[in-house]
Amino acid sequence: MIPAPTPSELEKLRQDIVFSDKLQQQALTFHTTWGLFSPREIDAGSKLLLEHIKVDKNTKALDMGCGYGALGLTLASMCPDGSVTMVDKDYVAIEYCRKNADVNELSNTDIFLSNGLNQVEASDFDLIVTNLPAKSGKELYQLMFHDTHQKLKPGGTCYIVTINGLRQFVKRHFMDIFGNYKKLKQGAVYTVAMATKN
C-alpha cells in the first residue's frame, strides 16, 4: 500500500513547477503545474520542432494548442518586432502561458482561450505552429488543418510536429488542403513537417 501524502507534501505538489531552458538561443523560464502537458521540462517534440522553424524579427505567428508557452514564447522572443497569438482550450494552460509571458517580459503576445482556431479573428499569419496532441481525434485534426489554411496569409507556412504514427495522416491531409507537404525531420518518435499556403 502506498502511504498517503502528508499535508506538507500535498502543499508542495500545489506549488508551481519552475524550470529554465534555452530554446533557439533564447533563455526562458517557465512556470507549470501538474495536469499540463510535460510540466517538468520542454518535451522532445517541441524542441525538435523549434530546431526547424525559421522566423524573422517581424514575423506574425500563431501557436495553436500553446500549453504553458514553450513554442509561442520562444517565437515571441525570436521576433521582437512581430507578434505571437497563442491559443489553447485549457484555461489552466492559458493562465500559465500568460504568467510565463510576464515572467519572460514578452509583451508581443496575445493569449486567449480557443477550441482550435474558432476564436481567432485574424487571417494574415506568416506562420502557424502546433505540437499536435496524439489523442485528440482525427475529426479535430481535420478542423485544425482547414482552419490553419484559412488563417495563413498567401505564402504563409504551417509547421507541425507529431508522433510518427500520425505522419502519413498529416501528409495526406496537407496534400489535400495545402497541395504540398514537406517532411523536415523524422526522429525515433516524432516527425516535423511543414506546408505552405499558395
Long-range contacts (C-beta under 8 A, 24 or more apart in sequence): 23-47, 23-50, 23-70, 23-74, 24-50, 24-51, 24-53, 24-74, 24-77, 24-78, 26-74, 26-77, 26-78, 28-73, 28-74, 28-77, 28-100, 28-104, 29-100, 29-103, 29-104, 30-68, 30-69, 30-70, 30-73, 30-100, 30-103, 31-68, 31-96, 31-99, 31-100, 31-103, 32-68, 32-96, 33-92, 33-96, 35-92, 36-67, 36-68, 36-90, 36-92, 36-93, 36-96, 37-67, 37-93, 37-133, 38-67, 38-70, 39-68, 42-70, 43-70, 43-131, 44-187, 44-189, 44-190, 45-131, 45-161, 45-162, 45-163, 45-189, 45-190, 46-70, 46-71, 46-131, 46-161, 48-161, 48-185, 48-187, 48-190, 48-192, 49-129, 49-131, 49-159, 49-160, 49-161, 49-190, 49-192, 50-74, 51-185, 51-192, 52-159, 52-184, 52-185, 52-192, 52-194, 53-127, 53-129, 53-159, 55-79, 55-82, 55-126, 55-127, 56-82, 57-81, 57-82, 58-82, 59-126, 59-127, 60-84, 60-122, 60-124, 60-125, 60-126, 61-85, 61-125, 61-126, 61-127, 61-128, 61-129, 62-86, 62-87, 62-117, 62-120, 62-122, 62-125, 62-127, 62-128, 62-129, 62-151, 63-87, 63-128, 63-129, 63-130, 64-116, 64-117, 64-128, 64-129, 64-130, 64-144, 64-148, 65-89, 65-130, 65-131, 65-132, 65-133, 66-93, 66-94, 66-97, 66-111, 67-93, 67-96, 67-97, 67-131, 68-93, 68-96, 68-97, 68-100, 69-96, 69-97, 69-100, 69-101, 69-111, 70-131, 71-129, 71-130, 71-131, 72-97, 72-109, 72-111, 72-129, 73-97, 73-100, 73-101, 73-104, 73-106, 73-109, 75-129, 76-101, 76-106, 76-108, 76-109, 77-104, 77-106, 79-108, 80-108, 81-108, 82-108, 82-126, 83-108, 83-109, 83-110, 84-108, 84-109, 84-110, 85-109, 85-110, 85-111, 85-120, 85-122, 85-125, 86-110, 86-111, 86-112, 87-111, 87-112, 87-113, 87-114, 87-117, 87-119, 87-120, 88-113, 88-114, 89-113, 89-114, 89-115, 89-116, 116-140, 116-143, 116-144, 116-147, 117-144, 117-147, 117-148, 117-150, 117-151, 118-147, 120-147, 120-151, 122-151, 123-150, 123-151, 123-152, 123-153, 124-153, 125-151, 125-152, 125-153, 125-156, 126-152, 126-153, 126-156, 126-157, 127-152, 127-156, 127-157, 127-158, 127-159, 128-152, 128-156, 128-157, 128-158, 128-159, 129-158, 129-159, 129-160, 130-158, 130-159, 130-160, 130-161, 131-160, 131-161, 132-160, 132-161, 132-162, 132-166, 132-170, 134-162, 134-163, 134-165, 134-166, 138-169, 141-166, 141-169, 141-170, 141-173, 142-173, 145-173, 145-174, 145-177, 146-177, 149-177, 149-178, 149-197, 152-197, 153-197, 154-197, 154-198, 155-196, 155-197, 155-198, 156-196, 156-197, 157-194, 157-195, 157-196, 157-197, 158-194, 158-195, 158-196, 158-197, 159-184, 159-192, 159-193, 159-194, 160-192, 160-193, 160-194, 161-190, 161-191, 161-192, 161-193, 162-190, 162-191, 162-193, 163-189, 163-190, 163-191, 164-188, 164-189, 164-190, 164-191, 166-191, 167-191, 167-193
